[in-house]
Amino acid sequence: MNQDSPVASHIARQVAKRRTFAIISHPDAGKTTLTEKLLLFGGAIQMAGTVKARKSGKYATSDWLEVEKQRGISVASSVMQFGYDDCVINLLDTPGHKDFSEDTYRVLTAVDAAVMVVDAAKGVEEQTIKLLEVCRLRNTPIITFINKMDREVRDPLELLDEIESVLKLHCAPVTWPIGMGKRFHGVYHLINDEVLRFAPGEEKAGQDFETLRGAQIEALREQNPMEFETMDGEIELVRGAGAAFHLEDFLAGKQSPVFFGSGINNFGVREVLRALVDWAPSPIAREAVTANGEVRQVEPDEPAFTGFVFKIQANMDPNHRDRIAFFRVCSGQYTPGMKVKQRRTNKEMKIANAVVFMANERTRMEEAYAGDIIGIHNHGQLQIGDVLTEGELLTYKGIPYFAPDMFSKARLRDPLKSKQLQKGLRELGEEGAIQVFAPLVDSSLLMGAVGQLQFEVVEHRLKAEYGVDAVFERSGIHTARWVTCDDAAHLAEFVKAQQMRLARDVDDNLVYLADNHVNLSLAMERWPKVKFHNTREHGQQL
């Protein structure tokens, strides 16, 4: 297709409007609240539900699983699309808890930018460090929102210093707080030379925050001399350190613009949304491997439709027992009923009724472009990491499965539910909620997880979605390794000798299960031709 044709020009214009980002943070930093308020200011919802309002029956829009409503935490990724200022925003809310880090890592492969939420009282926390390391692998641009300034929190200069020293991320403050807690009067905008005056917010976004300039700022200064004196001194230090915002450094992932605010009070949210629209990149080119093994950059405005599955969610609609594949469009244009080729199987498939999301609410998607996240009804044919393409056969690099740290087996309270248990575990394994292994010499499935909370959520979902009441018991497995061998005869000999310690994962890859580190080391010494891998790519046949 001619890049100057009307269709190509239309695709390019649509791509330029897209902004696709994730919100990352440590648990309880206010990530889900910020998600709600971004939706509120984007006009996607009329009233934000809050995690704390569980008694009134209101929950965060992005927390749609029953277990999320009960616990008040995000345990599954959500996708929300809305329009703002002639842009199409694709917002991905991720689990904050470390036990669901794999789900978050998958989501981060599908975005072009991220908003990092930092609790102003606690500063940089463990999960934030891990998530930023994942972002750094792809030089993802980061916008920082320092939250909860309406409380008594840490000194802002101290917070910036911690972000720079711990996360190795250069900070460029765009807004600066005037006081904190009960003496929090708002923020000074360093670029626009204006003060955004703080007022406690509500669940509705109807109120407009007062913007002060010139003489109005001086009047507020006279009323609050101590807070302004402190702010002036801090800003002088910040500017003296050369912390001015540079768009090029931000887009390269080297510098993060910093905003202060209070998500629960709606304050500072609009400035973050404005920064996403003005500064965050539209969909970027992505590296892919062609059928002949060459690596090339796939541009988002290329005419051929391509993209990859980064998540599968079962039972979003319990009434229909459906399974949805979350698909990141990387190039071209989606149209209903289009035919594409599945790279892994080399089979043609038709995408009849893709959907767009607002948490668990969905509507039929009529068109989608690079950067958009669409939901494809999946009856078991799609796996995480699968690539669909309208043109040449491409493979996009996914993120890896990590060897689990914990292992359990499920014991049924009702033995007659064995079939439902097998189905539930396999579907949850394909979804990525947990890793599932089928031992070669045992019919019972083994579950692997990063953390204990994963087991608890799977136990809850088995009961709620599949009618299976099971008790999870720890197994004696210490770790797992995916195994490969270039010598087929040698591999067959290895399988015969070690079959008691071998299993298959959901993609039928061979896995060695070690009950302790010594046995793993001995196996590696005795079978030098066999390769033991502690990671594998999603959708990859080893």
KAJOPE-V395711 format. One line per field, one symbol per residue. ss: DSSP state (H for helix, E for strand, - for the rest). A space follows every 50 residues. Layout:
ss=???
//
This chain:
ss=-----HHHHHHHHHHHHEEEEEEE------HHHHHHHHHHH--------- HHHHHH---------HHHHHH------EEEEEEE--EEEEEEE----HHH HHHHHHHH----EEEEEEE---E--HHHHHHHHHHHH---EEEEEEE--- -----HHHHHHHHHHHH--EEEE-EEEE--HHH--EEEE----EEEE--- ----------EE--HHHHHHHHH-HHHHHHHHHHHHHHHH------HHHH H---EEEEEE-EHHH-E-HHHHHHHHHH-------EEEEE----EEEE-- -----EEEEEEEEE--------EEEEEEEEE-EEE--EEEEE----EEEE E---EEEE--EEEE--EEE---EEEEE---------EEE----EEE---E EE---EEEEEEE--HHHHHHHHHHHHHHHHH---EEEEE-----EEEEE- -HHHHHHHHHHHHHHH---EEEEE----EEEEEE---HHHHHHHHHHHHH HEEE-----EEEEE--HHHHHHHHHH----EEE-EEE-----
//
